[in-house]
Amino acid sequence: MKHGFIKVAAMTPKIKVADPEYNAKEVCKGIEEACTNGAKIVVFPELCLTGYTCGDLFLQELLLEQAKEALRKAAEATEGSDALVFVGLPLEKDGKLYNVAAALQNGEILAFIPKKFIPSYAEFYETRHFAAGNEAAQDFLFDGHTIPFGTNILFEADAPCGLTVGCELCEDIWAPLSPSTLHALAGATVIVNLSASNETIGKDEYRQLLVKSSSAKQVSAYIYTSAAEGESTQDLVFGGHNMIAENGTILAQAKRFVPENIYAEVDIHRLRHERRRMSTFPPKNNAGYSILSVHMEEEDTVLTRVFEPQPFVPAVRSEREKRCEEILSIQSYGLKKRYEHTGCRSAVVGISGGLDSTLALLVTARAFDMLGLERGQITAVTMPCFGTTDRTYENACKMARALGVCLEKIDIKEAVTVHFKDIGQNMEQHDVTYENGQARERTQILMDIANRKGGMVIGTGDMSELALGWATYNGDHMSMYGVNAGVPKTLVRHLVQYYADTCDNAELRMVLLDVLDTPVSPELLPPTDGMISQKTEDLVGPYELHDFFLYYMLRCGFEPAKIYRIACQSFRGIYDKNVILKWLKTFYNRFFTQQFKRSCLPDGPKVGSVAVSPRGDLRMPSDACAALWLKQVEEL
């Protein structure tokens, strides 16, 4: 449970209809398996101790008594375990029959949660046998013990912090106002659903949509367990469509028609973070609820969950291409609006032959096409200096020609040399002044050309550089509209690749592919034997690591130790743990010390769920102390 992770299980045993003794043995085997695998929340299907398809046999006294005996055996199977187990059975109360989930832990029956919405349409005839469950918990005498009975019961665990479990049954999730919604508003972070949902064409997609949307809207984890093999196929077939979701994402899913128990680790701390950051998620109100305290031992949950190494980049090509098209549209539409508002009809883009300036120029060309403006009104300015290589210079020129924009070459070596002489900078001293002097000279030129042409300077810096402060203050840090400000470096590469693949221009495609093959560099230091000598990732660290750190820090609110843990898992075999730790320390140090650059960013469009604009997602003081975060990094 360290870092908020808890393993959960959706179990579907093979049963026999109307044979509680046999079914109890199968459920007990499932409990043993789940506990052996470290599951702390274990969910079995609806009415699994008798079978869902008993029909009028549910009215037989013998079946009901044997179901209670099966429940006793299932409860005994949990003895010595702190796992919270849910099993389904029919149970008579006050002369009526209810479809209930029994909550079990450490040999005890903690509560009975009845199904609230009883279907009686299409193939369902549950109202023939079952009554709708009461909401407020009532006392129910079972084997001499008073046990709460009602839908409004939550189970609040002492570990991990924030784990509160609510329960509903099958049809409840299909209702307009499901019990799980009320459970979430009362504080439940995990919802379990004991179901017996039969298969019809296309129903699996809708069922998955329900589970995903419920977990997303409720900002919860959702464990859905459904009946399968062993149920009667007289008129219906049950496929065992088990699912575990978290905040709109399916973490694990069983193959239908193949009996399969599934496991996943849900992240309670992330769910708490999401609820804290969402101002529209109301404060917990559990009035009318019975809260049962359950004890769970604090353990280090073994992680099998996969965390994508590049969280900003979809792994599936079709999804990635869709994402790229959407981002390019957001960028270009943002720029289009700015031009419509200002009345400007020309643009100035500093191009270096690198990825960021390439993307900025492509976006500008796309925006001008939308505006119906000639691309010749875009001025691409290449400004070679001490570190410029022939490769990047030639690529910049070829790109401008292929796009049909105006190309200007302004060699800044002489101007920078004079400036260095004026301020007393030693030309042989390749320090930060040597580098930043070139960047500021380029920005001055771009601004003045934009003034001369009555246009705007389009910024090229990306979000990853802004997060690290890897930009020269009042140099490449400044523009009149920063089209790349919301795009992380790992995604810039895919955007350029997508443009190359879809541009239908052989000359442009060739130059874009060579840009993609060029090392990332500001080219502010003299080349070595004509080759780039200053590689950004050698100096500041791999961008795929920094983007990983950035996403899980800002989007998920993870602490450094948790980020380090999942990074070591996600980048196993790619980066050594010490390397990850080194760059994690660099990330936090730079992120905090460089906020002053982000506090005065030019306008630019947000494109994803993470952004660093001071007017949008990140309201952070420029002098915030990093001590808490760096201390935890040092302790790793």
Buried (B, 14 or more C-beta within 10 A) or exposed (E): BBBBBBBBBBBBBEBBBBBBEBBBBBBBEBBEBBBEBBBBBBBBBBBBBBBBBBBEBBEEEEBBEBBBEBBBBBBBBBEEBBBBBBBBBBBBBEEEBBBBBBBBBBEEBBBBBBBBBBBEEEEBBBEEBBBBBBBEBBEBEBEEEEBBBBBBBBBBBEBBEBBBBBBBBBBBBBBEEBBBBBBBBBBBBBBBBBBBBBBEEEBBEEBBEBBBBBBBBBBBBBBBBBBBBBBBEEEBBBBBBBBBBBBBEBBBBBEBBEBBBBBBBBBBBBBBBBBEEEEEBEEEEBEEBBBBEBEBEEBEBEBBBEBEBBBBBBEEEEEBBEBBBEBBBBBBBBBBBBBEEEEBBBBBBBBBBBBBBBBBBBBBBBBBEBBEBBBEBBBBBBBBBBBBBEBBBBBBBBBBBBBEBBBBEBEBBEBBBEBBEEEEBEEEEBEEBBBBBBBBBBBBBBBEBBEEBEBBBBBBBBBBBBBBBBBBBBBBBBBBBBBBBBBBBBBBBBBBBBBBEEBEBEEBBBBBEBBBEBBBBBBBBEBEEEEBBBEBBEEBBBBBBBBBBBBBBBBBBBBBBBBBBBBBBBBEEEBEEEBBBBBBBBBBBBBBBBBEBBBEBBBBBBBBEBBBBBEBBBEBEBEEEBEEBBEBBEEB
